[in-house]
């Protein structure tokens, strides 16, 4: 069987690389928010190890309407994502705008290495050591840095959280590694959650196993690079072409589904140029390698540096598992998952849920061909995902305050 990766690479022969690229490629999260009739604030936070991360706060008007009466919500993107993923669909679909209209104080996060988290106090992205991180560091350093900043700015002691894909992984990492953050959450909504990955069906990830599944010189060398950001590779895989509204949308849809977790039955092709304008966003290849390692090992555990590297880093030959027993939030985590997601499998999600017991609640999406990206961008996402997320936030606000009136 031909590999998915080989098929995608072959696509570039069909695509004409000399055609222009749509101007949407230069748009930022702030630009998109403004074009949708909303306003935003940009906030910069610096991590303990020197990365500067940009947060976007969505506002209904230019005046400061995000007072302490508005419950704070942090939305966190997935692998190869950025804050753009929460707004590119527009106000008709995006959860971010629905939350603003409902009366929530909405913050969009970004992780190190993506376009809004590229700055560092002493390193340049041109240096290999700059990319020497995985989602472990995003979960243990970036995420708590952003949460603490939002809580200071808003005067709240806890916030609501919505993560997609890797955005769920990093919260599992944080709560396992720094359990004091359990009490800084009101609700947490895990869209297409990823911790255990033994049962993934993504051909792209499975194709990476022979090369990257075991730590060695190749993983060490490739890890210290940005993932899929080389210009020739972006051209070869068709990303640049698909930023143009005149591109072959069926071919671009195939590329999108091959990379992002399955063929959807609820996807609107018209948003493809807007999606590829900023996706896949830059990140470290170590993040991809770490996910591959989860599949190979069947464990939810820290990065595998090989026996010698593990001994040096962890004082043991294998990496330690994350202590999921430390995940004990005030209110249960909410898991939203489906049977057609090739990256977040039903079996793997329910394995974690079983371990967490009463600390999680499952919301199985029993729809054929509802896949990984659909949790953000399906044509029916408002009814299938957003409505339940908002209702559950409202319920907790009511329980905590005695009443909650949308503003």
C-alpha positions as CSV (number, residue, x, y, z in Angstrom):
1,X,0.0,0.0,0.0
2,X,1.3,3.4,-0.9
3,X,1.9,5.6,2.2
4,X,-0.2,8.6,2.8
5,X,2.9,10.7,2.9
6,X,4.1,9.5,-0.5
7,X,0.7,10.3,-2.0
8,X,0.7,13.8,-0.6
9,X,4.2,14.5,-2.0
10,X,3.0,13.2,-5.4
11,X,0.2,15.8,-5.3
12,X,2.7,18.6,-5.9
13,X,3.2,17.4,-9.5
14,X,-0.5,18.2,-10.2
15,X,-0.4,21.6,-8.5
16,X,1.2,24.5,-10.4
17,X,3.6,26.1,-8.0
18,X,4.2,29.2,-10.0
19,X,0.7,30.7,-9.4
20,X,0.2,33.5,-6.8
21,X,-0.6,33.1,-3.2
22,X,-3.7,34.8,-1.7
23,X,-3.1,37.8,0.5
24,X,-4.8,36.1,3.4
25,X,-1.4,34.5,4.1
26,X,-0.2,37.7,5.8
27,X,-3.2,38.2,8.1
28,X,-2.8,37.9,11.8
29,X,-5.3,36.8,14.5
30,X,-5.9,40.5,15.2
31,X,-6.6,41.2,11.6
32,X,-9.1,38.4,11.3
33,X,-10.9,39.5,14.5
34,X,-11.2,43.0,13.2
35,X,-12.5,41.8,9.8
36,X,-15.2,39.9,11.7
37,X,-16.5,43.0,13.4
38,X,-14.8,42.5,16.7
39,X,-11.8,44.1,18.4
40,X,-8.9,42.6,20.3
41,X,-6.1,43.3,22.7
42,X,-2.7,41.8,22.3
43,X,-0.9,40.8,25.5
44,X,2.7,39.5,25.7
45,X,3.9,37.1,28.4
46,X,7.4,35.8,28.9
47,X,8.1,32.3,30.2
48,X,10.7,31.4,32.8
49,X,13.0,30.1,30.0
50,X,12.8,33.1,27.8
51,X,10.0,32.6,25.2
52,X,7.6,35.5,24.6
53,X,4.1,34.4,23.9
54,X,1.3,36.5,22.4
55,X,-2.2,36.3,23.8
56,X,-5.3,37.8,22.1
57,X,-8.3,39.0,24.1
58,X,-11.4,39.4,22.0
59,X,-13.7,42.4,22.6
60,X,-17.1,43.4,21.3
61,X,-16.1,47.0,21.1
62,X,-13.0,49.3,21.4
63,X,-13.9,50.2,24.9
64,X,-12.7,47.9,27.7
65,X,-15.8,45.7,28.2
66,X,-14.0,42.8,29.8
67,X,-14.6,43.6,33.4
68,X,-14.2,41.2,36.4
69,X,-17.9,40.3,36.0
70,X,-17.0,38.4,32.8
71,X,-15.8,34.8,33.4
72,X,-12.4,34.3,31.7
73,X,-11.9,31.5,29.1
74,X,-8.6,30.4,27.6
75,X,-8.8,28.7,24.2
76,X,-5.7,26.7,23.2
77,X,-4.8,25.5,19.8
78,X,-3.5,22.1,18.7
79,X,-0.4,20.7,17.0
80,X,0.8,23.0,14.1
81,X,-1.9,25.4,15.2
82,X,-2.1,29.0,16.6
83,X,-4.7,31.4,17.9
84,X,-5.9,31.8,14.3
85,X,-7.6,28.4,14.5
86,X,-10.3,29.9,16.8
87,X,-11.3,32.7,14.5
88,X,-10.7,31.7,10.9
89,X,-14.1,30.2,10.5
90,X,-15.8,33.5,11.3
91,X,-18.6,34.5,13.7
92,X,-21.1,32.1,12.3
93,X,-19.2,29.0,13.4
94,X,-16.3,29.9,15.7
95,X,-16.7,29.1,19.4
96,X,-14.6,32.1,20.4
97,X,-17.2,34.6,19.1
98,X,-20.1,32.6,20.6
99,X,-18.4,32.8,24.0
100,X,-17.9,36.6,23.6
101,X,-21.6,37.1,22.7
102,X,-22.6,34.9,25.7
103,X,-20.7,37.2,28.1
104,X,-17.4,35.5,28.5
105,X,-13.9,37.2,28.6
106,X,-12.2,35.2,25.8
107,X,-8.4,34.8,25.5
108,X,-6.7,33.0,22.7
109,X,-3.4,31.4,23.6
110,X,-0.2,30.6,21.6
111,X,2.7,28.2,22.3
112,X,6.4,28.6,21.9
113,X,7.7,28.3,18.3
114,X,4.5,29.3,16.5
115,X,4.3,32.6,14.7
116,X,3.0,34.3,17.9
117,X,5.5,32.6,20.2
118,X,8.6,33.0,18.1
119,X,10.6,35.5,20.1
120,X,13.2,34.4,22.7
121,X,15.4,36.5,25.0
122,X,18.6,34.9,23.9
123,X,18.0,32.4,21.0
124,X,17.1,32.8,17.3
125,X,14.8,30.4,15.4
126,X,17.7,29.9,13.1
127,X,19.6,28.1,15.9
128,X,18.9,24.4,16.3
129,X,18.9,24.7,20.1
130,X,15.9,27.1,19.8
131,X,13.7,24.1,18.7
132,X,14.9,21.8,21.5
133,X,11.5,21.5,23.1
134,X,8.3,19.3,23.0
135,X,4.8,19.8,24.2
136,X,6.1,18.8,27.6
137,X,7.6,22.2,28.0
138,X,4.4,23.8,26.5
139,X,2.4,22.1,29.2
140,X,4.7,22.6,32.1
141,X,5.9,26.2,31.3
142,X,3.9,27.9,28.6
143,X,0.4,27.0,29.7
144,X,0.7,27.9,33.4
145,X,2.5,31.2,32.4
146,X,-0.5,32.1,30.3
147,X,-3.1,31.0,32.8
148,X,-1.4,32.9,35.6
149,X,-1.2,36.1,33.5
150,X,-4.9,35.9,32.6
151,X,-5.9,35.4,36.2
152,X,-3.8,38.4,37.3
153,X,-5.3,40.6,34.6
154,X,-8.9,39.6,35.3
155,X,-8.7,39.3,39.0
156,X,-10.2,35.8,38.9
157,X,-8.9,32.8,40.9
158,X,-9.9,30.3,38.2
159,X,-10.8,30.2,34.5
160,X,-12.5,28.0,31.9
161,X,-10.4,26.2,29.4
162,X,-11.0,24.8,25.9
163,X,-8.3,22.9,24.2
164,X,-8.2,21.1,20.8
165,X,-5.9,18.1,20.1
166,X,-2.5,19.1,21.5
167,X,-4.3,21.8,23.4
168,X,-5.8,19.0,25.5
169,X,-2.4,17.1,25.8
170,X,-0.7,20.1,27.4
171,X,-3.5,20.4,30.0
172,X,-3.2,16.8,30.9
173,X,0.6,17.3,31.2
174,X,0.1,20.4,33.4
175,X,-2.5,18.9,35.8
176,X,-0.4,15.7,36.1
177,X,2.9,17.5,36.7
178,X,1.7,20.6,38.6
179,X,-1.5,19.5,40.4
180,X,-1.9,22.9,42.1
181,X,-3.3,24.0,38.8
182,X,-6.4,21.8,39.2
183,X,-7.9,24.5,41.4
184,X,-7.2,27.2,38.8
185,X,-9.8,25.6,36.5
186,X,-13.5,26.0,36.5
187,X,-14.3,23.8,33.6
188,X,-12.0,22.2,31.0
189,X,-13.4,21.1,27.6
190,X,-11.1,18.7,25.8
191,X,-12.0,18.6,22.0
192,X,-10.5,15.5,20.3
193,X,-8.4,14.8,23.4
194,X,-4.9,13.2,23.1
195,X,-3.0,11.4,25.8
196,X,-2.8,7.7,24.9
197,X,-2.2,7.1,21.2
198,X,-1.9,3.3,20.8
199,X,-4.9,3.1,18.6
200,X,-4.4,6.0,16.2
201,X,-5.2,5.3,12.5
202,X,-3.5,8.4,11.0
203,X,-1.4,7.1,8.1
204,X,0.8,10.1,8.3
205,X,1.7,9.4,12.0
206,X,2.0,5.7,11.3
207,X,4.4,6.4,8.4
208,X,6.6,8.3,10.8
209,X,7.0,5.3,13.1
210,X,9.9,3.5,11.3
211,X,12.0,6.7,11.2
212,X,11.1,8.5,14.4
213,X,9.5,5.8,16.7
214,X,12.8,5.0,18.4
215,X,15.2,7.7,19.6
216,X,18.5,7.8,17.7
217,X,20.8,10.1,15.7
218,X,18.0,10.8,13.2
219,X,15.4,11.9,15.7
220,X,18.0,14.0,17.5
221,X,18.9,15.7,14.2
222,X,15.4,16.2,12.9
223,X,14.0,17.2,16.2
224,X,16.0,20.4,16.4
225,X,14.1,21.7,13.3
226,X,10.8,23.5,12.7
227,X,8.2,21.0,11.6
228,X,7.2,21.2,7.9
229,X,8.2,24.8,7.5
230,X,10.9,24.6,4.8
231,X,9.6,26.5,1.8
232,X,10.4,23.8,-0.7
233,X,8.4,21.3,1.5
234,X,5.5,23.7,1.8
235,X,5.4,24.0,-2.0
236,X,5.9,20.3,-2.6
237,X,3.1,19.4,-0.2
238,X,0.8,22.0,-1.8
239,X,0.3,24.3,1.2
240,X,1.3,27.4,-0.7
241,X,-1.0,26.5,-3.6
242,X,-4.0,25.9,-1.3
243,X,-3.7,29.5,0.0
244,X,-5.0,30.7,-3.3
245,X,-8.8,30.7,-3.7
246,X,-8.3,29.5,-7.3
247,X,-6.7,26.3,-6.2
248,X,-8.2,22.9,-6.8
249,X,-10.3,22.6,-3.6
250,X,-10.8,18.9,-4.0
251,X,-7.0,18.3,-4.1
252,X,-6.5,20.7,-1.2
253,X,-9.2,19.0,0.8
254,X,-7.4,15.7,0.3
255,X,-4.2,17.2,1.6
256,X,-5.9,18.7,4.6
257,X,-7.7,15.5,5.6
258,X,-4.5,13.4,5.0
259,X,-2.6,15.5,7.5
260,X,-5.3,16.5,10.0
261,X,-7.0,13.3,11.1
262,X,-9.4,11.9,8.5
263,X,-12.0,12.7,5.8
264,X,-14.8,14.8,7.1
265,X,-18.5,14.6,6.1
266,X,-19.1,18.1,7.5
267,X,-16.3,20.3,6.1
268,X,-16.9,23.5,4.1
269,X,-14.3,23.7,1.3
270,X,-14.6,27.4,1.0
271,X,-12.6,28.0,4.2
272,X,-9.6,26.1,2.9
273,X,-7.6,29.1,1.7
274,X,-8.3,30.9,5.0
275,X,-7.1,27.8,6.9
276,X,-3.9,27.3,4.8
277,X,-3.1,31.0,5.1
278,X,-1.7,30.4,8.6
279,X,-1.6,26.6,8.9
280,X,0.3,24.5,9.4
281,X,1.9,26.9,11.8
282,X,5.5,26.5,12.9
283,X,6.3,24.2,15.8
284,X,9.2,21.9,16.8
285,X,9.6,18.5,15.2
286,X,10.2,17.2,18.7
287,X,6.5,17.7,19.3
288,X,5.7,15.3,16.4
289,X,8.3,12.9,17.6
290,X,6.8,12.9,21.1
291,X,3.4,12.0,19.7
292,X,4.9,9.1,17.6
293,X,6.6,7.9,20.8
294,X,3.3,7.7,22.6
295,X,1.9,5.5,19.8
296,X,5.0,3.2,19.9
297,X,5.1,2.8,23.7
298,X,1.4,2.8,24.4
299,X,2.1,5.0,27.4
300,X,1.3,8.7,28.2
301,X,4.8,9.6,29.2
302,X,7.6,12.2,28.9
303,X,9.9,12.5,25.9
304,X,12.1,9.5,25.3
305,X,15.7,10.5,24.9
306,X,17.0,6.9,24.5
307,X,18.4,4.8,27.4
308,X,21.5,7.0,28.0
309,X,19.6,10.3,27.6
310,X,16.9,9.1,29.8
311,X,19.3,8.0,32.5
312,X,20.9,11.4,32.4
313,X,17.6,13.3,32.5
314,X,15.3,11.1,34.5
315,X,17.8,8.8,36.4
316,X,16.2,5.8,34.7
317,X,16.4,4.0,31.3
318,X,12.8,4.8,30.2
319,X,10.9,8.0,30.5
320,X,8.4,8.3,33.4
321,X,4.7,8.2,32.8
322,X,2.6,11.3,33.6
323,X,0.9,10.9,36.9
324,X,-2.7,11.1,35.7
325,X,-3.9,10.3,39.2
326,X,-2.9,13.9,40.0
327,X,-5.7,15.1,37.6
328,X,-8.4,16.1,40.2
329,X,-10.2,19.2,39.1
330,X,-13.0,20.9,41.1
331,X,-15.4,20.0,38.3
332,X,-14.9,17.0,36.0
333,X,-13.0,17.5,32.7
334,X,-15.3,17.2,29.6
335,X,-14.1,14.9,26.8
336,X,-15.6,15.4,23.3
337,X,-14.6,12.6,20.9
338,X,-15.8,10.6,17.9
339,X,-15.3,7.2,16.3
340,X,-13.9,8.6,13.0
341,X,-11.1,10.7,14.4
342,X,-7.9,9.1,13.2
343,X,-5.7,10.9,15.7
344,X,-7.8,10.8,18.9
345,X,-9.3,7.3,19.0
346,X,-12.3,6.3,20.9
347,X,-10.4,3.5,22.7
348,X,-7.6,5.8,23.8
349,X,-9.9,8.5,25.0
350,X,-12.0,6.1,27.0
351,X,-8.8,4.5,28.5
352,X,-7.9,7.9,30.0
353,X,-11.4,8.5,31.1
354,X,-11.5,5.2,32.9
355,X,-8.3,6.1,34.7
356,X,-9.8,9.4,35.8
357,X,-13.1,8.0,37.0
358,X,-15.4,10.7,38.3
359,X,-12.9,13.4,37.3
360,X,-14.0,13.3,33.7
361,X,-17.3,13.1,31.7
362,X,-17.5,11.7,28.2
363,X,-19.4,13.3,25.4
364,X,-19.2,10.8,22.5
365,X,-20.1,12.4,19.1
366,X,-22.0,9.6,17.4
367,X,-21.8,11.0,13.9
368,X,-20.4,9.2,10.9
369,X,-17.3,11.0,9.5
370,X,-17.0,13.5,12.3
371,X,-13.2,13.9,12.4
372,X,-10.4,15.7,14.1
373,X,-10.8,19.1,12.5
374,X,-14.6,19.0,12.8
375,X,-14.3,19.8,16.5
376,X,-13.3,23.3,15.3
377,X,-14.7,23.8,11.9
378,X,-17.5,21.4,11.0
379,X,-20.6,23.0,9.4
380,X,-22.6,21.7,12.3
381,X,-20.1,22.5,15.1
382,X,-22.4,25.0,16.8
383,X,-25.0,22.4,17.4
384,X,-22.7,19.4,18.0
385,X,-19.9,21.0,20.1
386,X,-20.3,24.7,20.9
387,X,-23.7,24.6,22.4
388,X,-22.8,21.9,24.9
389,X,-19.5,23.6,25.9
390,X,-21.3,26.9,26.6
391,X,-24.1,25.3,28.5
392,X,-21.7,23.5,30.8
393,X,-19.7,26.6,31.4
394,X,-23.0,28.4,32.3
395,X,-24.0,25.6,34.7
396,X,-20.7,25.9,36.6
397,X,-21.0,29.7,36.7
398,X,-24.5,29.3,38.1
399,X,-23.2,26.9,40.7
400,X,-20.3,29.1,41.8
401,X,-22.1,32.4,41.8
402,X,-25.7,31.5,42.5
403,X,-26.6,33.1,39.2
404,X,-25.0,33.9,35.9
405,X,-26.5,36.5,33.6
406,X,-25.1,36.8,30.0
407,X,-23.8,40.3,29.4
